[in-house]
Amino acid sequence: MDERQRAKVKTMLEFYQDLGIEEFYIRRTEIAKAAPRPQRLTPDSADVQTLSTEKRSESRLQPIHASLGSPPVSQHQLGGSPQAAAAPGPAARPMSLFESASTTAPREHETLEEIHADLGECRRCRLASGRHTIVFGQGNPHAELIFVGEGPGADEDAQGIPFVGRAGRLLNRMIELAGMKREDVYICNVVKCRPPNNRTPLPDEIETCSPFLLRQIQAIKPRLVCCLGAPAVKTLLGAKEGITKIRGQFYDFQGTKALPTFHPAYVLRNPREEKILREDFQKIVDFLKSPC
Ligand code: URA
């Protein structure tokens, strides 16, 4: 690596350090080839080869059925510890953001307020210039269920609250039909600022913003994360498959479970899919009723 690249990597690592992310691990494929253990990378690390912050290759997901009566999942599948995440097991696949970034021990106990304060009046990416309000997230800080959407739209940008527009009203209806209350769950997005013209957030915007999402999920420690739509699925699970293929199934995620389903905005455009959204919400309810 030449001096320029080294300086660039150093700046990037310092940036992530500011976000509370202090450890990066090389990809499993690299680990399998090069070393049996993950390498810890710091801003001063001399030998930075492959960073998880590079564009990640996407992976094929295997659904699990642990919550629905099948055998328990292994530690490797759970991807809980860096060591487990690094193990090049038979089902080894490239890491999702959440496997590749880990926070330090004290960060595991941080509160949503602390994360919010750390986010501050964020200007870490270009979305800051077009937003009115940062939409941090809303709901029960001890929720068993987190919904993760894509990014704020115009209504959310105006009010600073996630899912308050048309898609939000559909989400509310689904939550209520499933017998839950909005105030009992937590709702947030992959990015916290409205993308121009509601476009899909760009990879570098997601990469910049999603560490805060990671920290929110780690602070809340839910039993289930419901990924609403493809950007949430890609960001959290590193999935390559389309949402239609993987929705409605449970996946291991950070020692807990994730269930992808359609984004409510998609269902508004395709009302026939509402039935499927309802079915997925029923799965959520059944899962939450099952013993931990
Ligand atoms: N769509 C999203 O993905 N998030 C919101 O908060 C609102 C609409």
Residues whose N, C-alpha, C, O or C-beta is under 5 A from the ligand:
A	BS01	URA	G149 E150 G151 P152 G153 E156 P162 F163 A167 N189
